[in-house]
Each structure stands twice: as structure tokens, then as C-alpha cells.
Amino acid sequence: MTEKGEETKRSSSTPWPPISNPSQSSMLLLCLPNAMIQKWFKTLVYVKLLSNWIRLAVRLGSSMRRVMVSLRPWLKRLEISHTNSSIFLMKKNSIKMTPAAGYRGYQRIGENITKGVPDMHEAIDCYKELKQGMYGALGKPMEGCNQWPHYPPNFKELMEKYISLCTEVSRKIMRGIALALGGSPDEFEGERGGDAFWVMRLIGYPGASTANGKCTSENDIGCGAHTDYGLLTLVNQDENITALQVRNQAGEWISAPPIPGTFVCNIGDMLKILSNGLYESTLHRVINKSPTYRVCVAFFYEPNYDAAVEPLEVCVWKSSGIRKFENAVYGEHLVSKVQTNFVT
């Protein structure tokens, strides 16, 4: 979702738009600026881009459902084991996230930190694997292999297929964003994103705590307010539980309820820089007020690991020639965040 688009017009009491054709349940819901959608239909190249995106969405929708079906029993076993299964806790800790593992693997509830405050979720973090020495000192902290659970047996294969599809659809979305900004469809290829890095988090949020029979979710922040680090995030939410919140330009926190077969799409810090602030990175948080355990899969599409990110010339021109951001190296930005986000 983007605060530059539909979000700025929607109050906390206004529901999100329904899918126009409910039978197309595998379509993606991506709240993008209207101007971008209009540009896609102006010429054949835009129409082709969109039609390819829709066909990919159909395949991805099926993959989304398989991922959530496979994740629920595993992650909900994490919830059960949190209190009463030392055996399963040992299995979780066998893939424990550590700096030596390149910050890949499992984190217990409270080990992820946002602005110094422990987050009430557990997760498995995965990153595009970097070969030893590939980026020298810049890449050293993130070198390592992903740690996959052994249950279910096809978990690794399923997630790698899901990652491949998310990468493909993210690249197509970025081509659309490039066109909407007034650039070529390949603005985010080459040295910027031709070898895009990615991050994936498989997250489990326990149900709200209760005291005297009343929910006390205000004290149980699933994930504190933050923006994402890269270009684009595809958020695959558990159905029937509304927990994701986004802050709009009026400073209000509004809910982003799940719509079956859809993603919520967040803009990240690197796209904010590249667009010279024309796109604002999405400030969001998670508060699970439901007593039910919530599952979420977040896929983060990033620039090249070593990309030197700076505002696009076309975006500077659209900002009256004022360059609003300095250069940033994506890998440095990522490492600075990762090294302060966890209790290790």
C-alpha cells in the first residue's frame, strides 16, 4: 500500500475496496497510485506489462495458498511449544538465528527488537544467499546458508518456489512504478536491481494476552512501528485476522485487513530515496487483538546488495530540481538495521 495513493484518502472508518471480480481470488490487491494504473493502459507496452502481471498473479495466488496451508501447522506448533513442549523447542533452536549464520534462522518471541522494545512474535528469517567473499567486507555479515525446518518435508522446495514467484511479480511491479515515475521500464534493473537481493520472514504472532477476561493487546505489540529497508514488500496475511496497521499522512493508524488471495504492498526506504520522496516508505506496525495465533509471510524485494542508491534524475526534475536525499549503499543500510534488531 502507499500513503501517496489510496491510503491518504481513506479514513480509519472507511473499509478497503473489495475485489471487483470475486471469482478471481488469486488476483493481487496492490494499492498503487491511480496515475500509475492509468499509464499502464495508455499504450500496448503497458497493457502487455499488466496482462503478464495478471497471469503471474494467478500462478502466485495458488502458491500463496499452498504456503499458508503448509506454514500454519508448523508455526502453530511453535505457539504450542512456547509453553509446553521442550522437545519441539529443541527442534526450533536447532535452526536458531545467530550472527554466525548470517542472521538466518529462527527467533523466539521477544528476540526481534524495534526501537529498543521487544516484539511479540517469533519468526524464521531467510535471505538471498551470498557466496563467501562475494561482496568483500560489505557482504561478510550476511554470508551464510538459510536454515529450513525439516517439517513439513517439502518445506524448503515450496518456499523456494514461492520466493521465485514473488521475485518475478515484484520485478514487474517495479517496472510499472518506473513508468509511473516517468522513467523507462528498466530504471530498476542493471546496477540498481538487475541482481536484486531479497529477504523473507515467516512470522507467527501469538493471540492477544488476557487479564480478567479482557484482551490486553495494547501491551503486546506484535511488531513496533517501522519502515521496510528496500524497494517493495509483499505481505501475505493470515485470513480473518486484522492486525496490520499503517499510518497515513494525517498521522492516523488505520487497519489493513486481509482480503483472501491478495497481498498488501509496502514501499521501502530505498524506493523513497530513488523516487526523491515522491513515494513515501510505509510506516506500519502489527497489533494482534485477536485471541487467535496469526501467521504472516513477508517478502522483501530489494536493490542489488551492493547498489549505490540515489534519486533518479527524472524524480529530481519532478521535485523542482531539488535533490532531497544523499546516496545510500543498500548493503550498508541492511546490515546497520539487522545488527541492531535482534537479541543474540
C-alpha positions in Angstrom: 0.0 0.0 0.0 1.2 3.5 -0.5 0.4 6.6 1.6 0.7 8.5 -1.7 -2.2 6.7 -3.2 -5.5 5.4 -1.9 -4.3 5.4 1.7 -4.2 9.2 2.0 -7.8 9.4 1.2 -9.1 6.6 3.4 -10.1 7.2 6.9 -9.9 4.7 9.7 -13.7 4.1 9.4 -13.7 3.5 5.7 -13.3 -0.1 4.5 -10.8 -1.2 1.9 -12.2 -1.7 -1.6 -13.5 -5.2 -2.4 -12.1 -7.2 -5.4 -14.1 -6.2 -8.4 -14.5 -9.9 -9.5 -14.6 -12.2 -6.5 -14.1 -15.2 -8.8 -10.6 -14.1 -9.5 -9.4 -14.8 -5.9 -5.8 -15.2 -6.9 -5.5 -11.6 -8.1 -3.2 -9.3 -6.2 -4.6 -6.3 -4.3 -1.9 -3.6 -4.7 -2.9 -0.2 -3.6 -0.9 1.8 -6.1 -1.4 5.4 -7.3 -4.2 5.9 -9.8 -1.9 7.7 -12.1 0.2 4.5 -12.4 -2.8 2.4 -13.4 -3.8 4.9 -16.0 -0.4 4.9 -17.5 -0.4 1.2 -17.8 -3.4 1.4 -20.2 -2.1 4.2 -22.5 0.0 2.0 -24.9 0.4 -1.6 -25.9 3.6 -2.0 -23.8 1.7 -1.0 -20.6 -1.2 -3.3 -21.4 1.2 -6.2 -22.1 3.0 -5.5 -18.8 -0.3 -5.6 -16.9 -1.5 -8.7 -18.7 1.7 -10.6 -17.9 1.4 -9.4 -14.3 -2.1 -10.8 -14.1 -1.1 -14.2 -15.5 1.7 -14.4 -13.0 -0.7 -13.4 -10.2 -2.9 -16.4 -11.0 0.2 -18.7 -10.5 1.3 -16.8 -7.5 -2.2 -17.0 -5.9 -2.1 -20.7 -6.0 1.4 -20.7 -4.4 0.2 -18.3 -1.7 -2.5 -20.7 -0.6 -0.1 -23.7 -0.5 2.4 -21.7 1.5 -0.1 -20.7 4.1 -1.5 -24.2 4.4 2.0 -25.6 5.0 3.0 -22.8 7.4 0.0 -22.9 9.7 0.6 -26.3 11.3 4.4 -25.6 11.7 4.1 -22.1 13.1 1.1 -23.0 15.3 3.2 -25.9 16.7 5.7 -23.1 17.6 2.9 -21.4 19.6 2.0 -24.6 21.4 5.7 -25.4 22.1 6.3 -22.0 23.5 4.7 -23.1 26.8 4.6 -26.9 27.0 6.9 -28.8 24.6 10.6 -28.8 25.4 11.2 -31.3 22.6 9.8 -29.1 19.9 11.6 -26.1 21.4 14.8 -28.0 20.9 13.9 -28.5 17.2 13.2 -24.8 16.8 16.5 -23.9 18.4 18.3 -26.3 16.1 17.9 -23.6 13.4 18.3 -20.7 15.8 19.3 -17.4 14.2 22.8 -16.2 15.1 25.3 -13.7 13.6 27.5 -16.6 12.6 24.6 -17.9 10.5 24.3 -14.6 8.6 21.3 -13.7 10.7 19.3 -16.5 9.2 17.0 -18.9 11.1 14.6 -18.9 14.0 14.0 -16.2 16.6 11.9 -16.8 19.7 9.2 -14.4 20.9 10.8 -11.1 22.1 14.2 -11.6 20.3 13.3 -9.3 17.5 13.5 -5.6 18.7 12.0 -2.5 17.2 13.5 0.8 18.6 14.7 -1.0 21.7 11.3 -2.7 22.5 10.9 -6.5 22.2 8.4 -7.6 19.6 5.8 -10.2 20.4 6.4 -12.5 17.5 8.5 -15.5 16.5 9.9 -15.9 13.1 12.2 -17.6 10.6 14.3 -15.2 8.6 15.7 -16.1 5.2 17.9 -14.0 2.8 19.3 -14.4 -0.7 22.4 -16.5 0.0 25.7 -14.7 -0.6 28.8 -16.6 -1.6 31.8 -16.2 0.7 33.8 -13.1 -0.3 31.2 -12.1 -3.0 31.0 -8.5 -1.7 34.1 -8.3 0.5 33.7 -6.7 3.9 30.3 -5.3 2.8 28.8 -8.7 2.4 30.6 -10.5 5.3 27.9 -10.1 8.0 25.2 -11.6 5.7 27.1 -14.6 4.3 25.6 -17.9 5.1 23.0 -20.5 4.2 19.3 -20.4 5.0 18.2 -22.7 7.8 15.0 -24.6 6.9 12.9 -26.7 9.3 12.7 -30.4 8.5 8.9 -30.4 8.9 7.0 -30.5 6.6 9.4 -32.5 4.3 8.8 -30.3 1.2 9.1 -27.0 3.1 12.3 -25.8 1.5 11.2 -26.6 -2.0 7.8 -24.9 -1.5 9.4 -21.8 -0.1 12.0 -21.5 -2.9 9.2 -21.7 -5.5 7.3 -19.1 -3.6 10.4 -16.8 -3.5 10.9 -17.3 -7.2 7.3 -16.2 -8.0 7.5 -13.3 -5.6 10.7 -12.1 -7.2 9.1 -12.3 -10.6 6.0 -10.4 -9.7 8.0 -7.8 -7.7 10.2 -7.1 -10.7 7.0 -6.5 -12.8 5.6 -4.1 -10.2 8.8 -2.2 -10.2 8.7 -1.8 -14.0 5.2 -0.3 -13.5 6.5 2.1 -10.8 9.4 3.1 -13.1 6.9 4.0 -15.8 4.7 5.9 -13.4 7.6 8.0 -12.3 8.3 9.0 -15.9 11.3 6.8 -16.5 12.0 3.8 -18.6 10.6 0.4 -17.5 14.2 -0.7 -16.9 15.1 2.0 -14.4 15.3 -0.5 -11.6 17.4 -3.1 -13.5 21.1 -3.2 -14.2 23.3 -1.8 -11.4 20.3 -0.8 -9.3 18.3 -4.0 -9.3 19.4 -6.4 -12.0 20.6 -8.9 -9.4 18.0 -8.0 -6.8 18.6 -9.1 -3.2 15.6 -10.4 -1.3 14.5 -11.1 2.3 11.7 -13.3 3.5 10.3 -13.5 7.0 7.9 -16.3 8.1 6.2 -14.8 11.2 3.9 -16.1 13.9 2.1 -13.7 16.2 0.6 -15.2 19.4 -3.0 -14.3 20.2 -3.7 -11.3 22.5 -3.0 -11.7 26.2 -5.9 -11.8 28.6 -6.3 -10.4 32.1 -9.6 -10.7 34.0 -11.1 -12.0 30.8 -10.2 -8.9 28.8 -7.7 -8.6 25.9 -4.6 -6.5 26.7 -3.1 -6.3 23.2 -2.0 -2.7 23.7 0.9 -4.1 25.8 1.6 -6.9 23.3 2.9 -5.1 20.2 3.5 -7.9 17.6 5.9 -5.6 15.7 6.6 -2.0 16.5 6.2 0.9 14.1 8.9 0.8 11.4 9.5 1.2 7.7 11.0 -1.6 5.5 14.5 -1.3 4.2 14.4 -2.0 0.5 12.2 -1.3 -2.5 8.9 -3.2 -2.1 7.3 -5.7 0.4 4.6 -8.2 -0.4 2.7 -9.1 2.7 0.8 -12.4 2.7 -1.5 -12.2 5.7 -3.5 -15.0 7.5 -7.1 -14.7 6.6 -9.8 -13.5 9.1 -7.4 -11.7 11.5 -6.9 -7.9 11.2 -3.6 -6.9 12.8 -1.5 -4.9 10.3 -1.8 -1.1 10.7 -0.5 1.7 8.6 0.0 5.4 9.5 -1.5 7.7 6.9 -0.4 11.3 6.2 -2.8 12.6 8.8 -0.9 10.7 11.4 -3.7 8.2 12.0 -3.2 4.5 12.3 -5.6 2.6 10.0 -6.1 -1.1 9.6 -5.1 -3.1 6.5 -7.4 -6.1 6.9 -6.6 -9.2 4.9 -8.5 -9.9 1.7 -8.3 -13.5 0.6 -5.9 -14.1 -2.3 -4.2 -10.7 -2.1 -1.1 -9.1 -0.9 -0.7 -5.8 0.9 2.2 -3.9 -0.8 4.5 -1.7 1.2 7.1 0.8 -0.1 10.5 0.7 1.4 13.3 3.1 2.2 15.3 2.5 -0.9 12.4 3.3 -3.2 11.8 6.5 -1.2 15.4 7.6 -2.0 15.2 6.6 -5.7 11.9 8.5 -6.1 13.3 11.5 -4.3 10.5 11.3 -1.8 7.7 11.1 -4.4 7.0 7.7 -2.9 7.0 7.6 0.9 8.2 4.5 2.7 5.2 2.9 4.6 5.3 3.3 8.3 3.4 0.3 9.7 3.1 -1.9 12.8 1.3 -5.1 13.9 -1.1 -5.5 16.9 -2.9 -8.8 17.1 -6.0 -8.1 19.1 -7.4 -11.5 18.2 -7.0 -14.4 20.7 -6.0 -16.5 17.6 -2.4 -17.1 16.6 -1.7 -15.2 13.4 0.6 -16.2 10.5 2.2 -13.8 8.0 4.7 -14.3 5.2 6.6 -11.1 4.3 8.7 -11.0 1.1 11.0 -8.0 0.7 12.3 -7.2 -2.8 15.5 -5.2 -2.6 18.1 -3.5 -4.8 21.3 -5.2 -5.7 23.2 -5.9 -2.5 26.0 -3.5 -3.4 23.8 -0.9 -5.2 24.6 2.7 -4.7 21.1 4.2 -4.4 20.5 7.8 -5.2 17.5 9.8 -6.5 16.6 9.2 -10.2 17.2 12.3 -12.3 13.6 12.2 -13.5 12.4 12.4 -9.9 14.7 15.2 -9.1 13.3 17.1 -12.1 9.8 16.5 -10.8 10.9 17.9 -7.4 11.8 21.3 -8.9 15.4 20.2 -9.3 15.9 19.7 -5.5 17.8 16.6 -4.6 16.3 15.6 -1.2 18.4 12.5 -0.3 22.1 11.6 -0.2 23.4 8.4 -1.7 23.0 5.2 0.3 24.5 1.7 -0.2 21.8 -0.8 0.2 24.0 -3.5 1.9 25.3 -1.0 4.4 21.7 0.1 5.2 20.6 -3.5 5.6 23.5 -4.5 7.9 23.0 -1.4 10.1 19.4 -2.5 10.7 20.0 -6.2 11.1 22.8 -5.8 13.6 20.6 -3.8 15.9 17.3 -5.6 15.5 17.9 -8.8 17.5 18.8 -10.1 20.9 21.7 -12.6 20.2 
